[in-house]
Amino acid sequence: MFSLLLLGFQTAEAQCKITNTAFASGENIQYDLYFNYGIFRARAGSGSLTVTDANYRGINSLKTVMLLNTSGLAGNIYTVNDTLTSYIDKDLRPLLFTKEAFEGSDYSVERQSYTYNGDVISLRSLRKFNGEDVFDEVFTTEECAYDYLSVLSLIRNLDFTGQKPGDRKYIQFIAGRKPVNMYVNYRGISKVRANNGKTYEVIDITMTILDDAFTNQKEALRASLTNDANRIPVIIDTSLNLGSVRAVMKSVTGLKN
């Protein structure tokens, strides 16, 4: 998909419409979570990624929900109880993103809504933190933009054919009230063992997010996607304010391919 190599340089109308070949309504991926803090590593809880058909303001769409919940000893050290929800249309254009997060002793709510008008995208972005309004702003862009969850749907449909370790793809990412530069870095092919006992050949990637909100901008997130038509996220590593959380797939049903 040569067009994806030019993702940051095309008009919004052209670049945002992408054929989804990787997933469909009914997909359900379950994860075991592990908390990492220095040399401390412990089973941390469970997570999931589900996809269902939905209707968002009259638009036939797909609703993706990611849940992350810590428990046990790791949960006592650092509580994570997050719900991320994304609505995208059938061309993978983001429509709405929400995040409700209990992390440590803090509670936050984020919301980003997208309106398309030709080559211009209007985004309304708001955040509340511990009950206080942080911001509620509207801005426009002529480049396609993605949030924390819709970007995963996009990445699962990127074409990595012919890529070499160190190659990267540009994506405009929405971090809070502003768009920032993101790069998806291709790390190569490897094999990993999931918690369902199966070994998968995977595409290893990292995400560089150039925003001060991320303590590790160079590798804000790491992921391993199956090297097949489904591009299942087998392992996802996410940085937190304290340590990191690794999600390892334990089961998957409802695959598209």
JOLINMO-V623233 format. One record per residue. N is the residue number from 1. RES is the residue in three letters. PHI is phi as a letter, one per 30 degrees, with the letter a starting at -180 (* if undefined). PSI is psi as a letter, one per 30 degrees, with the letter a starting at -180 (* if undefined). Layout:
BEGIN
n->[N | N]
res->[RES | RES]
phi->[PHI | PHI]
psi->[PSI | PSI]
END
This chain:
BEGIN
n->[1 | 2 | 3 | 4 | 5 | 6 | 7 | 8 | 9 | 10 | 11 | 12 | 13 | 14 | 15 | 16 | 17 | 18 | 19 | 20 | 21 | 22 | 23 | 24 | 25 | 26 | 27 | 28 | 29 | 30 | 31 | 32 | 33 | 34 | 35 | 36 | 37 | 38 | 39 | 40 | 41 | 42 | 43 | 44 | 45 | 46 | 47 | 48 | 49 | 50 | 51 | 52 | 53 | 54 | 55 | 56 | 57 | 58 | 59 | 60 | 61 | 62 | 63 | 64 | 65 | 66 | 67 | 68 | 69 | 70 | 71 | 72 | 73 | 74 | 75 | 76 | 77 | 78 | 79 | 80 | 81 | 82 | 83 | 84 | 85 | 86 | 87 | 88 | 89 | 90 | 91 | 92 | 93 | 94 | 95 | 96 | 97 | 98 | 99 | 100 | 101 | 102 | 103 | 104 | 105 | 106 | 107 | 108 | 109 | 110 | 111 | 112 | 113 | 114 | 115 | 116 | 117 | 118 | 119 | 120 | 121 | 122 | 123 | 124 | 125 | 126 | 127 | 128 | 129 | 130 | 131 | 132 | 133 | 134 | 135 | 136 | 137 | 138 | 139 | 140 | 141 | 142 | 143 | 144 | 145 | 146 | 147 | 148 | 149 | 150 | 151 | 152 | 153 | 154 | 155 | 156 | 157 | 158 | 159 | 160 | 161 | 162 | 163 | 164 | 165 | 166 | 167 | 168 | 169 | 170 | 171 | 172 | 173 | 174 | 175 | 176 | 177 | 178 | 179 | 180 | 181 | 182 | 183 | 184 | 185 | 186 | 187 | 188 | 189 | 190 | 191 | 192 | 193 | 194 | 195 | 196 | 197 | 198 | 199 | 200 | 201 | 202 | 203 | 204 | 205 | 206 | 207 | 208 | 209 | 210 | 211 | 212 | 213 | 214 | 215 | 216 | 217 | 218 | 219 | 220 | 221 | 222 | 223 | 224 | 225 | 226 | 227 | 228 | 229 | 230 | 231 | 232 | 233 | 234 | 235 | 236 | 237 | 238 | 239 | 240 | 241 | 242 | 243 | 244 | 245 | 246 | 247 | 248 | 249 | 250 | 251 | 252 | 253 | 254 | 255 | 256 | 257]
res->[MET | PHE | SER | LEU | LEU | LEU | LEU | GLY | PHE | GLN | THR | ALA | GLU | ALA | GLN | CYS | LYS | ILE | THR | ASN | THR | ALA | PHE | ALA | SER | GLY | GLU | ASN | ILE | GLN | TYR | ASP | LEU | TYR | PHE | ASN | TYR | GLY | ILE | PHE | ARG | ALA | ARG | ALA | GLY | SER | GLY | SER | LEU | THR | VAL | THR | ASP | ALA | ASN | TYR | ARG | GLY | ILE | ASN | SER | LEU | LYS | THR | VAL | MET | LEU | LEU | ASN | THR | SER | GLY | LEU | ALA | GLY | ASN | ILE | TYR | THR | VAL | ASN | ASP | THR | LEU | THR | SER | TYR | ILE | ASP | LYS | ASP | LEU | ARG | PRO | LEU | LEU | PHE | THR | LYS | GLU | ALA | PHE | GLU | GLY | SER | ASP | TYR | SER | VAL | GLU | ARG | GLN | SER | TYR | THR | TYR | ASN | GLY | ASP | VAL | ILE | SER | LEU | ARG | SER | LEU | ARG | LYS | PHE | ASN | GLY | GLU | ASP | VAL | PHE | ASP | GLU | VAL | PHE | THR | THR | GLU | GLU | CYS | ALA | TYR | ASP | TYR | LEU | SER | VAL | LEU | SER | LEU | ILE | ARG | ASN | LEU | ASP | PHE | THR | GLY | GLN | LYS | PRO | GLY | ASP | ARG | LYS | TYR | ILE | GLN | PHE | ILE | ALA | GLY | ARG | LYS | PRO | VAL | ASN | MET | TYR | VAL | ASN | TYR | ARG | GLY | ILE | SER | LYS | VAL | ARG | ALA | ASN | ASN | GLY | LYS | THR | TYR | GLU | VAL | ILE | ASP | ILE | THR | MET | THR | ILE | LEU | ASP | ASP | ALA | PHE | THR | ASN | GLN | LYS | GLU | ALA | LEU | ARG | ALA | SER | LEU | THR | ASN | ASP | ALA | ASN | ARG | ILE | PRO | VAL | ILE | ILE | ASP | THR | SER | LEU | ASN | LEU | GLY | SER | VAL | ARG | ALA | VAL | MET | LYS | SER | VAL | THR | GLY | LEU | LYS | ASN]
phi->[* | e | d | d | d | c | e | d | b | c | d | d | d | d | d | d | d | b | d | d | c | c | a | a | e | j | d | b | c | c | b | c | c | b | c | b | b | i | d | d | b | b | e | c | k | b | b | a | b | b | b | b | d | a | b | c | h | i | c | d | b | c | c | c | b | c | c | b | b | d | a | i | d | d | d | d | d | a | d | b | b | c | b | c | b | b | c | b | d | d | c | i | d | d | c | a | b | b | b | c | b | c | b | i | c | c | b | b | b | b | a | b | c | c | b | c | b | i | c | c | c | c | b | c | b | b | b | b | b | h | i | c | d | c | a | a | b | b | b | b | a | c | c | d | b | b | c | e | c | d | d | d | d | d | d | d | c | d | c | c | e | i | d | c | e | j | d | b | b | d | b | d | c | c | c | i | c | b | d | b | d | b | b | c | c | d | c | j | c | b | b | b | c | d | d | c | i | c | c | b | d | b | c | c | b | b | c | c | b | d | b | d | d | c | d | c | d | d | b | d | a | b | a | b | c | e | d | b | d | d | h | d | d | d | b | b | c | b | d | c | d | b | i | a | b | c | c | c | d | c | a | a | b | i | d | d | c]
psi->[i | e | e | f | f | g | e | g | g | l | l | e | e | e | f | f | j | k | k | j | f | e | l | l | k | f | k | j | k | k | k | k | k | k | k | k | j | b | f | k | k | l | k | f | b | l | l | l | j | l | k | l | k | l | j | j | h | g | k | k | l | k | k | k | k | k | k | k | j | l | l | a | e | e | e | e | e | j | k | k | i | k | j | k | k | k | k | k | l | f | g | g | k | k | e | k | k | k | k | j | k | j | j | b | g | l | k | l | k | l | k | k | k | k | k | k | j | b | g | k | k | k | k | k | k | l | k | k | j | h | f | k | k | e | l | j | l | k | l | l | l | g | k | k | k | k | a | e | e | f | f | e | e | e | e | f | g | k | j | g | k | f | k | k | k | f | l | l | k | k | k | k | k | j | j | c | g | l | k | l | k | k | k | j | k | k | f | a | k | a | k | l | k | l | g | g | f | k | k | k | k | l | k | k | l | l | k | k | j | i | k | f | f | k | e | i | e | e | i | f | k | k | l | j | k | k | i | a | f | f | h | k | j | e | k | k | k | k | k | l | f | j | b | l | k | k | k | k | k | f | l | k | l | h | k | e | *]
END
